[in-house]
């Protein structure tokens, strides 16, 4: 049986709200990690920062989960992150 368009619109609205909430949770999680790493304490151009994040994403996508699990995760201390982030 086909759904009426009004029901489909309601489902779309619910899914859009779920998507908004999921994106908010993800942004808060990433923001907390970035602050722990000291990213809030340095001045960097937004485009440079986005480029650095894109590089990071590519690194983890290329290596896959096995490569990430096989190596020791870097420390998320503010001093450790500041040294590498300034040259981005």
N, C-alpha and C positions, 0 to 999 in steps of 0.2 A: 504494500500500500504506500502511495506517495505521501510525503509530508507536505502540509500547506506551507506557503512561503513565509507566513508569520512565524511558524514554529522554527523554521530554518534560521530566520533572522534572530530569534531569541537564542538559539544555540550558538550562532556566530557571536552575539554580544557576550554570552557567558564565556566563550573561548577567548575572546579579546580581553576580557577582564582577567582570566586565568593567566594569559600571556603577560599582561601588564604586571601582575603580582610576581610572576616568575622572574621577569626582567628586573624588578625592584630587588628581589632577594639576591639575584646574581650580582647586581651592581653593589649592593651593600657588602656582600661577601668579598668581592674583589677590592672594594674600597678599604675594608678592614685589613686585608692582607697587604695592600699597598702602603697603608699608614704604618703597619708594623715593620715593614721593610724600610721605612724612612722616606718614602716618596713625597710625603707631605712637607718635608723640611727642605726640599731643594726647589729651585726655580728652573723650570724647563718649559720650553714652548710646547703648546698642546699638540701641534702637528708632529714634533719630534717624539713626544711621548707616545702618540698613537702609532707612529712608525716602529718604535721600540716594542710596543705591545704586539704589533703584527708580526715582528720578527720572532718574538717569544712564542706566539701561537704557532707559527710555522715550524719552529724547533720541536715543539711537543707533538705536533701532528705528524711530522716526518718520522720521528723516532718511535712513535706509537707508545702504547702503555708499557710494553716490555722494556724499552730503552729507559723510560723514566724509572721503572721499578728496579732496574739493574744498577742504576747509579745512585749514589747518596744524594739526597735532596740538599740544596744549598741552604745555608743558615738564613733565617729571616730577621737578622738583627739589623738595626738601623745603620750601624757603621759598615756592615758588609755590603749593603745595597747602595749606599751613597757613592762609593768609589767607582762602581761600574756604571751607574746611571748618568753621571755628569757628562761623560763623553759621548752620550747618545745623540 
